[in-house]
Amino acid sequence: MNINHLTINNPIDLNKASRWLDVRGIDNSHQLSDQYEDICRKHEINKKWILMINPENQSLATLSKSTNVDTSKILKVNTNKTKIDIKNIEFALGNGNCAAVILCNPSLKDEELAQLNYFAEKGQTACIVLKNKQQLH
């Protein structure tokens, strides 16, 4: 199943019930840059990666200029040219090598969010879903 072709059905209820899954709405690129920096600072743990899936380049460039964040532990994956199966995200969450996995603008069903939450808890890895409202119509 390709993460770019999934649909979302009100993940807010799941978000309230979870400490491992965090779904956040973003209103503009400045707020997105702030969220990237805040997430990276909060989850900056020695020897653990922060995996960003489909980050927005402008906000990522702003993050790279920040002196508050060590960007050497950030892995960026774009699914524009490659397909990322949700099972790969579950694996990344479940094996515990990442401090956080950030999904930018995915379309996920409630069941898939619940699965991500399960694997995030299993691997004690934060899963943050950022939904950029300025791109949604």
Residue pairs with C-beta under 8 A, 6 or more apart in sequence:
1 85
1 86
1 87
2 79
2 83
2 84
2 85
3 53
3 79
3 83
3 84
3 85
3 86
3 89
3 103
3 106
3 107
3 108
4 79
4 83
4 106
4 107
5 107
6 86
6 106
6 107
6 108
6 109
6 112
7 107
7 108
7 109
8 106
8 107
8 108
8 109
9 109
9 110
10 110
11 23
11 108
11 110
11 113
11 129
12 23
13 110
14 21
14 23
14 110
14 113
14 114
14 117
15 21
15 22
15 23
18 117
18 120
18 121
20 117
20 120
20 121
20 124
20 125
20 126
20 127
21 113
21 116
21 117
21 120
21 127
21 129
22 126
22 127
22 128
22 129
23 113
23 128
23 129
23 131
24 35
24 128
24 129
24 130
24 131
25 131
25 133
26 32
26 35
26 130
26 131
26 132
26 133
26 134
27 133
27 134
28 134
29 56
29 58
29 59
29 134
32 56
32 59
32 130
32 132
33 58
33 59
33 62
33 63
35 130
36 52
36 55
36 59
36 60
36 62
36 63
36 102
37 62
37 63
37 66
37 68
37 69
39 50
39 100
39 102
39 126
39 128
40 50
40 63
40 69
40 71
40 74
40 100
41 68
41 69
43 50
43 99
43 100
43 126
44 50
44 69
44 70
44 73
44 99
45 99
48 73
48 97
48 98
48 99
49 73
49 74
49 75
49 97
49 98
49 99
50 73
50 74
50 75
50 98
50 99
50 100
50 101
50 102
51 75
51 77
51 92
51 98
51 100
51 101
51 102
52 60
52 74
52 75
52 76
52 77
52 102
52 104
53 77
53 78
53 79
53 84
53 89
53 101
53 102
53 103
53 104
53 106
54 77
54 78
54 79
54 80
54 103
54 104
54 105
54 106
55 76
55 78
55 102
55 104
56 104
56 132
60 76
63 69
63 71
63 74
64 71
77 84
86 108
86 112
86 115
86 116
89 101
89 103
89 116
89 119
90 115
90 116
90 119
91 119
92 98
92 101
92 125
93 101
93 116
93 119
93 120
93 122
93 123
93 125
93 127
94 119
94 120
94 122
94 123
94 125
95 123
96 123
96 124
96 125
97 123
98 123
98 125
99 125
99 126
100 125
100 126
100 127
100 128
101 120
101 125
101 126
101 127
101 128
102 128
102 129
102 130
103 127
103 128
103 129
103 130
104 130
104 132
105 130
105 131
105 132
105 135
106 129
108 116
108 129
113 129
116 127
117 127
119 125
119 127
120 126
120 127
